Amino acid sequence: MNGVVLPGDSTIEHVEVDVPEPGHGQVLLRMKASSICGSDIRAIYREHLGTGPEAYQGVIAGHEPCGQVVAVGPGCRRLSAGDRVVVYHIAGCGVCDECRHGYMIGCTSPLRAAYGWQRDGGHAEFLLAEETTCVLLPEQLSYVDGALVSCGFGTAYEGLLRLRLSGRDRLLITGLGPVGLAAAMLGRALGAGPIIATDIAPERRRIAEELGLVDHALAADDTAAAAVTELTDRQGCEASIDCSGSGVARVFALENTRTWGRCAFVGEGGEITFAVSELLIHKQIALYGSWVTSLRHMEELLDHLVRWDLYPERIVTHRYPLREADEAYRVADRGAAGKVCVVFE
């Protein structure tokens, strides 16, 4: 089968490998959609920066996979050929506290392996997955919807859950990349409003406005603070979430969170320095770090999307076949698009 690996230096390499056979507790998926995550760009595509959980081991790329089961190995008890599934993108040890609570992202066992990072991912015609990492995709949702839930939408949803977001809250989003767009879509469904967002890229601000995901899309410049002050009657937002990974944006989120408000950081990378007393302690703000989501919350989100009549693929601006993966990664790397997805049909 054909697949794609990421050697670094902002390049991709097409490879031909054998179609794997499912072992005990494993299923073989025919890939249908495999979207590109900002973490892939940050830590693998440009150069191999990661260590530990982020160390790339030269495997088939793509950690946001969605496909259809074509074969099951011995010991599988839930899935069968023909099932449509989303893949939670980390296979953990299964027995530690984090795994047993569904947060395989936090597994610290040497057995932990992320799809597309330490074990083959979705940028190939077939994917070998652990049955325990597969979640059934509702018929109402497309394979592209499922791929986006496997990481980006799950990450946004988990962050909003930490914030206990509701219709009582004004929501500030810093960063309108795919995770920020997801946070806006889900924040609206949870009742928050108005939704105010900032980004440096006019293209992404335009996408958010055209899709009706935000009430106000502000340029991330020296005019943004005054705009938020005016839009919130000088109070700030009850809830804020940074999806950018930028230190400047994170400080902005804290500065514009209301006293007794809540702020979550989900954007990866970078560093931050801020006046702790002024921005955190004296404002009595609760600050949360949130890393991806849990298996249970991913299943919950899929159910909510159907009931809310929401479709993540609305934020996809570019779709490419596997043979055009090089262009797909170039577009994602420019940081001006919505979600970029490799599709197999």
N, C-alpha and C positions, 0 to 999 in steps of 0.2 A: 504494500500500500504506500501511497505518497504521504509525506508528512513534512513539517517545517520545524527547524531548530533555530535558535538565536545565538550565533557565535559572538555577539557583541559588535562594537564599532558601527552601530546603527545599520546593521545588515541582517538579512534572513538567509537561510540556506535550505533548499529543498532536498529531502533525502527520501530514499526508498527503503522500507523496512518490512519485515514479515508481519502479517496479520497475527496478533496474539491469540492464544487459546485460553479461555477462562479456567482458572483453577478453582480450588475449594472456596466457596463463598463469593465467587467473582462472576461478573456478567460482562459480555461483550456488547458494546453499543456501536451501532452505525451512527456516525456523527451527522447531526442536522444543522447545528449552529454552534459557533464558538467565538465569543466576543473578546475584544482586546481590552485589558484593564490598564489603568494608569500605572499600577505597580510593575507590570511587565515592561513598560517603557522606562520607568525610573530606574529599576534595579537589574534589568537583563538586556533590553534591546540596545540601549546606548552603550552601556558597558556593564560588566558583571560586578555589581557593588555589594551584593548580599553575602551575609554569613549566617550560619545557623539555619533558622527556618526560611531565610531568604536566599540561601545559597543555591544557585542554579547548577544543575549537574549534567547539562548537555542533553537533556531529554527532549522529546517532542513538546513544543510550547503549547500554551493555551490553558488557562485555569478557570475559564468560565464556559464549561461544556454542557450541551444538552443534546440528547439523541434518543434512539429507539433500540431497545434490547433485541438482539438477533440470536443470542445463545447464552445459556446459563450453565455455570459449572456445578459440580456436585456440592451439596450442602446448602444451596440456595433455597430459601423457604418462602419468599414473598413475591419475587419478580418472575416473569415468564416472557418468552419471546413475544414481541409486539408491543410491550409496555413502553410508554413514552416517559422519559425520566430526566430530571434535573440532577446534576451531580454536585453535592457539597464538595468543595474543591480541596479538602484536606482529608487524607486517610490517617487516622490516629491509631494508637495502640489498642483502643477500645476498652481499657480497664482502669485507666487513671481517673481521678476526679473530674477533670475537664472533659474527657471523652464521655464519661458516664452521664454528664449533664448536657451532652450534645455540643459542647464547645471544642470540637477537635482542633480548632485553630490554636488552642492553648496547650495542646499535648506537648510534653517535653521529652517523651520517649525517643530513643534513637530510631524507633520504628516509624515515627511520624514522617509522612511524605506528602507534599502538596502536588497535586496534578499540575503539570506544566513547569514544575520547578525541580522536584526530586524524583518524580515518576511521570511517565508519558501523559501528556495532556490532550486537549481537544483539537489541536491543529493537525489532524490526520483523518483519514477516512474512517478509521475505527478506533475505539478507546476501550481499554480494559479497566473496569471499575470494580471496586468493592461493593457488594450489594448493600452493605450498611451505609454507604455514602450516597445512595440513590434515593431520590424523592419522586413520587409519581407526579407527573405534570398534568393538571386538569385539561380536559378536552377543549375547554373554552380558550385556553392560552396557546400561543404559537411556540415553536421551538426557539425562536428568537426571544420571546418573552422569558422563557425558561432560562436561557443562557444568561440574560441580564440579572435574573434573580440569584443565580448561583454565587455571585460575589457582590456586584455593585449595589443592586437594590437591597440585598440582604444587609449589606453594610450600613446603608442609609437607614433602613428600618430599625436595626438594632440601636443605632444612635438616637433615633427619635423615641424609642421605647425607654432608653435611659433617661431621656428628658421628660418622660411622662407627658408628652405633648397632647394638647387637646384644644378645643374651641376657646378656651380661656386665654390662649397665648398668641401674641405676635411672635413671628418666627423670623430670625435673621440667618441667612445662609451666606457664608463666605466661600466662594469658589463655585462656579457653575459648569464644571466638568460633568461627566456622566453621573458621578455620585451626588454632586450638588443638584443636578436636574432630578435625580431620583428622590432626593430629600424633599424637593419642592413638590413633586407630584404626590408623594405619600403624605407630606405635611398638610397639603390641601385636603386630602381624603380624611385625615384625622381631625380636621376642623379648624386648624390654625389659620389665623389671618389678622391683619394683612401679612403677606409673605414678602420680605424684602431680601434682595440678594445682591452681592457684589462680585465682580470679576474684572480682570484686566482686559479680557478679549471681547471686543464688540460683537464678534460673531456668536459667541456663546450667550451673551446677553440677549441678542436678537432671537436666538433659538428659544430661550426661556420665555420671552415675551410672546413670540408667535404661537407657541404651544399653550399659552395661557397658564403657565405653571407658577408664575410669580405676579405679584401686584406691582412691584417696583424693581427694576433691574438697574443697578447703579454702577457706574464706572468706579473701579477700585483705585481712586486717586484722592487728592486732598480735598475734594468736594463731598466725598461720601459721608463723612461724619456729620456735617451740617445737615445733609439730607435726611439721615436717619433720625437725628434730633428733631427735625421738623415733623417727620412722618409719625413719630411716636409721642408727640406733645412733650418733648424733652425728657421722657421717662426711659427710653430704651426698650428693648424687646424682652419679654419674659423668658424666651428660649432662643438660643443661638447654637449653630453647629458649623464648625469649620470643616470643609471638604476639600481644602486646597493644599494643605501641608505647608503653607507659607507661614513663616514666623510673623511677618507683618500682619497677615490676615487673621491669625490667631489672636494677636493682641487687639486688633480691631473688634473681633467678636466679643472679647471680654469687656472692652471699653464700652460697647454698645448693648451689653446685657444689663437689664434692669436690676436694681437692688433686690435681693432675695430671688434672683432669677437663676436659670440653669444654663450651662454651656457644655457642649460636647465637642471633643476633637476626634475626628475619624480620618482626616487626611494624613497620609503617611509621609515620613521623612522630615527633614529640617530640624531646626532648633528654635527655642523661644526664650526671650528675656523680657520680664515685665515687673512692674512694681507690685509685689505681692500684697502688701498692706492696702494700697490704694484700690487696686482692681479686683482683688479676691476677698480678702478678709473684711475690709470695711464695708464692702458691698454685700457681704454675706452670700456670695455666689457659690453654688455647687458646680464643680468642674469635673466632667467625666471623660475618661479615655475609653474608647470603644473600638474593639478589633473584630471586624467581620461580624458574624452572627452565629447562632446555634442551629443545629439541625431542626429542632422543634420550632424555632421562630421562622425558619425558612419555610417549613410546611405551613405554618400559620399564615405567613405572608401570601403564599400561593392561594390559599383559601380566601383571604381578604381581597386579593386582586379580582377574583371572579365575582365576589359579592359587590365590590365597589365598581365593577365594570371599568377597571383600569388595565391598560396594556403598556408594559414597559417599552415595547419596541417603538413606541411613538418617539422616543428620544434618539433612535438610530437614524443617523444622517447618511451613513455610507455602508454598503454591503458589497463584499467581494467574494469571488470563488477562491478556493485554496491556492490555485495557480497564480493569483494576483495578491498573495499575502504581502509581498514586498511593498506594494502601493498602499495596502491597508495599514501597515505599520508606519509608513511615512506620513499618512494623513493623521493617524492617531498621535504621532510624535509632534506634529505642528501645534497641537493644543487649541485649535480653533473649531473643531468639529464637535458634534454630539457624540453618541456612541458609534464605534466602528465595529462591524461584525463580519466574521467569515462564515459564509453559508454554503451548504452542500446540496442544495436543490435549486 
